[in-house]
Amino acid sequence: MIEDAAVILENSRGWRELLAAFEAGRNPQSLAAVVPSSMQELFVATYGKLLLGDSPVWKDGAHPDLIQAGKYLSPPSIDDCRTLPGELGLHPVVSTKRLAVIWSADKISLEAANSLLKLAEEPPAHGHVLFVLEEDNLIPTIKSRVWSIYIDLPEELAASNPYPSTPEDWAAWIEKGNKKTGSEIIYIEIESWIRYLTEKGDFVKAAEMESLIRLMEQKRLSVPMIQDLVFAVLKEGTPYGQIFGDIW
């Protein structure tokens, strides 16, 4: 199984299409990227470095010419969207371009989305706009103004897979997780377990795991903490409400 999210991104059809366009000098100014939630930060950082340059000014995913509307897993407000054109229109600070990222663009309000129509269609000459989505449901009036790509997962990770069932299986999963440097693959694996639970008709447990994974992503937990919580819910049967209390 692939153990590096960066490899998944680089090998995805959508990324290859984008890279080919960039190398041919056809990089779109307005781009919508449908990306699994666990890989969205990686995608933004990788695309940002491709567009703005991979220099030491990058720090913790931030860059002087990177403007963020909303934040990871949280859509921007109407006010965020209304101020975005002015911010993107400012002269670049250290790069030759500026990039505006609209997080969770599939979850923004209709009013906020409509305020971005002109920006999506006519960004400033030095400006680029990136709509980050988990689901391909960007409103049609914006979708018709942007180039869309899809970051797909390898077949073995996109499928539904059963979670560990024996103590030995759980021990092997935890040991494998200790060798990972990032949490993206862990989340992708857990999402495949959620699909398995759904297919088996265990909708309550699937919903609990879906909520838990979103909470863990927002809290930016380490791999060991993620594994401990998942083990507690799926193997030990710890009440889901108690998990919420422990994290908050």
N, C-alpha and C positions, 0 to 999 in steps of 0.2 A: 504494500500500500504506500502511496505517496505520503511523505511525512513533512513536506515543506510547502507552505501556502504560496510562497513566491514562485515556486516551480509550477503550481497549478495555474496561477495568474499568467505567467509567461507562456504557458502552453495552451491557454484557452483561445478559442477561435476569435472571440471579440478583441482580445488584446493584440493578437497577431494582425487583425484587420486595422486596428488603430495605429500600431507601430508602422505598418506598411504605408499608411496614409501620411504619417509624420515624416517618414524617410523620403517620401515623394513630394514633400512640401505641400500636402493637402490636408493638414491637420485642421479639423473643423473648429470654428470659433464657439459653436454651441453644441455640446455633447450631452447625451443622456446615457448613463451607464447603469444597467440592471445588474446588480452585484449581490451575492449572498451576504447577509448582514455581517457575518464573522470576518469577511474579507474586505469590507468597505474602507476601513482606515488604511489598509495596505494598498488598495487600489488608488485612493486619493494621493497617498504619499508617493507612490510609484509614478503615477501620471503627472503629479506636480513636479517631480524632479525631472521628468522627461521634458516638460514644457518650460519650466523656470530655470532649469539647470541644477545639477547635483553639486551644490557647493556647501562649505561649512556653515553658511547662514541658516541652514535647516536645523531646527532644534525641537525635538519632541513633536514632530509633525507640523510645526509652524514655520512660516517664511514671511518676510516683510511684504511680499507681493501676492500672498495667498489670503484671500478674504473668505471668511466662512459665515454663511447664513444658516442659523441653527447650529446643531452640533451632532456628533455621532449618535444615531438612533433617535434624534429629536428634531422635528421640522422647525423651520424658522417661523416667526410671527409675521403678521402683515406689515408691521413697522420695519422688521428686519429686511423684508423684501423691497419695501419702498425706498430704503436708504441704499440698497445695494448698487443701483446704477451710478450713483454719485461716487461711491467708494471705488468702483471698478474704473471709473473715468479718470481717477487721479493718475498722475504720471508714475511709471514704475520706480521703485526705490532702488533695487539692486539688479533686477533682471531687465530684459527688454520687453517683457510681457507682464500682465497681471492675470490672476486666475480667481474667479469667484466660484465657490462650491456651495451648492444648495443641498443640504443634507435632507434625507427622508423626503425627497421631492414628491413621492407618491402619497404622502400623508399631509401635505400642506392644504390649507383651506382654499376654496375656489377663489375667494377674493385675493388671497396672497398669490395664487398662481396667475390670475389675470393681470396682476401688477407687474409680472415678469415677462409678459408677452413681447413688449418692445425690446427689452434687453436681450431676450432669446433670439429675436430676429435681427437686431442690429446692435451687436456689442460694439464698444469703441474699438478703434483700429488695433490697439495694443491689448485688448481685453479678450479673455476666453471665459466661457461659462460652462460649468459642469453640474448637471443634475444627477444626483446619486439616488438610486431607487433600489428597493428590495423586490418589489412587484412591478410588472410592466403595466402600470395603469396611470401613466402621466396623462393629464388632460389632453384631448386631441388638438386643441389650438396651440399648445406648446409643442407637442410631439411632432406636428407637421413642420415646425420651425427648426428642429434639431436633428442631428445625426445620432442614431441609437445603436448601441452595442450591447452584447450580452456576455457576461463572464460566466461561462458554464463550468460545472464541476465534472471531473472524470466519472465515468460510468459507475465505478465501484463505490464512489463517495456519494453520488446522486441517488443511489438505490436505497431501499429500506433495509436496515440490518438489525438483527436482534442484539440487545445489550448483553453483557456478560451474565452467565447464569450460574456459574459455580465459583467457589472461593478461588480456585486456581485461575479461572478466566479473569476475575476481578484483579487478582494480584498481577497477572500479566499486563492488563490494561494500565494499571497504575505504574508499573515498572516502565512500560513503553512511554507513558506520559512524562516520566522524569527525564527522559532523553530529549524532549522537545524544548525548543527555545521560545516558542510562541504559543498562544492559545488558539489560533485560528483552526488548526486541524482538530483539536479537541472539540471545539464547538461544531464543526462540520460532522464529526462522528456522532455527537449527541443528537444532532438534527436528523441523522439517518435512523437513530433509535426512535425518535418521535414519529417518524413516518411508519416505522414498524408497529409501534403501539397503536397508531391510528388504523392501520390495516387490520390489526387484530381486534379492533373494536373497543380498546381500552381508552376511550376518549377523555375520561377524567385524568388519568395519569399522563396522557399526551399533553393535555392542556396545562397541567401542573408543570411539566418539564419545559413546555414552551415559555411559560411565564418565568420559570426559574432561569432559563438560559438568557432571556432578555435582561433580567435583573443582574446576572453575573457579568454580562457584557457591559452594562452601564457602570458597574462598580469596578470594572477592569481588574478582576481578580487574577491572581497567579494560577498557573497550571495546578499546583498541589491543592490550592483552595477549591478550585473548580472540581477536581476529582473527589475531594472529601465530601463536598455538598451533594454531588451526583450519587456517590456511593451511599450516603446517608438516606437519600430519598428512595432510590431504586433497590438497594440491597437491604438496608436496615429498616426501611419503612418509616423513617422519621416523618412526622406530620409536616406537610408543606407549609402550613402557617407558622410553624416553629422555625423553619428555615428563614422565612422572611424576617422574623424577629431577631434571629442571630445576625443577619447581615446588616439590618438597619441599626 
